[in-house]
Amino acid sequence: MQKTRQLERIVKGFANHRRIEIMALLDRSPELSVLEISDALKINFKTGSEHIRRLAAAGLVMKRNEGSSVRHALTHIGKFILKFLRTLE
């Protein structure tokens, strides 16, 4: 049962076109801040922050503090999921 809940959390983490775009952006340009992600995708900062939070909660994105800013990058699971999603295109 625990395994299926964990899988559900991961699937819900990327079950949005914006979150998939964020994952693709982080694959091309790791270590971006929420502001840089929001600007690159032309989305509201608050929206970008919420999508990043959901990706991190699903274990698809990791956060790293760098001074006063937070940098984001894909985890190994995030990279694997993105590779899988690209096979579906």
C-alpha positions in Angstrom: 0.0 0.0 0.0 2.8 2.4 0.9 4.5 1.8 -2.5 1.3 2.8 -4.4 0.9 6.0 -2.4 4.5 6.9 -3.2 3.9 6.3 -6.9 0.7 8.4 -6.7 2.6 11.3 -5.2 5.2 11.1 -8.0 2.6 11.0 -10.7 0.6 13.9 -9.2 3.9 15.8 -9.1 4.3 15.9 -12.8 0.6 15.8 -13.8 0.5 19.3 -15.1 1.9 20.8 -18.4 3.6 23.7 -16.5 5.4 21.3 -14.2 6.6 19.3 -17.2 7.8 22.5 -18.8 9.7 23.4 -15.5 11.3 19.9 -15.5 12.4 20.3 -19.1 13.8 23.8 -18.3 15.7 22.5 -15.3 17.1 19.7 -17.5 18.5 22.2 -19.9 19.5 24.8 -17.3 19.9 23.3 -13.8 20.3 25.5 -10.7 17.7 28.1 -11.5 15.8 30.2 -8.9 12.0 30.4 -8.9 12.3 33.9 -10.4 14.5 32.7 -13.2 12.1 29.8 -13.9 9.0 32.1 -13.8 10.7 34.6 -16.2 11.8 31.9 -18.6 8.3 30.4 -18.8 6.5 33.7 -18.6 4.4 32.7 -15.6 3.5 34.5 -12.4 6.1 34.1 -9.6 3.6 32.7 -7.1 2.4 30.2 -9.7 6.0 29.1 -10.4 6.7 28.8 -6.7 3.7 26.5 -6.2 4.6 24.3 -9.1 8.2 24.0 -7.8 6.8 23.2 -4.3 4.7 20.3 -5.8 7.6 19.0 -7.8 9.9 19.0 -4.7 7.2 17.3 -2.6 7.0 14.6 -5.2 10.8 14.2 -5.1 11.3 15.3 -8.7 13.2 18.6 -7.9 15.7 19.3 -5.2 16.4 22.7 -3.6 19.8 24.1 -2.7 20.3 27.3 -0.7 22.8 29.7 -2.1 23.1 32.7 0.0 19.7 34.4 0.1 18.4 32.5 -3.0 17.3 28.9 -3.5 18.5 27.0 -6.6 16.5 24.1 -8.1 17.6 21.1 -10.1 16.1 17.8 -11.1 16.6 14.8 -8.9 17.6 11.4 -10.4 13.9 10.4 -10.3 13.0 13.7 -12.0 15.4 13.1 -14.8 14.1 9.5 -15.3 10.5 10.7 -15.4 11.3 13.4 -17.9 13.1 10.9 -20.1 10.1 8.6 -19.9 7.7 11.5 -20.8 9.8 12.4 -23.8 9.3 8.8 -25.2 5.6 9.5 -25.2 5.8 12.6 -27.4 
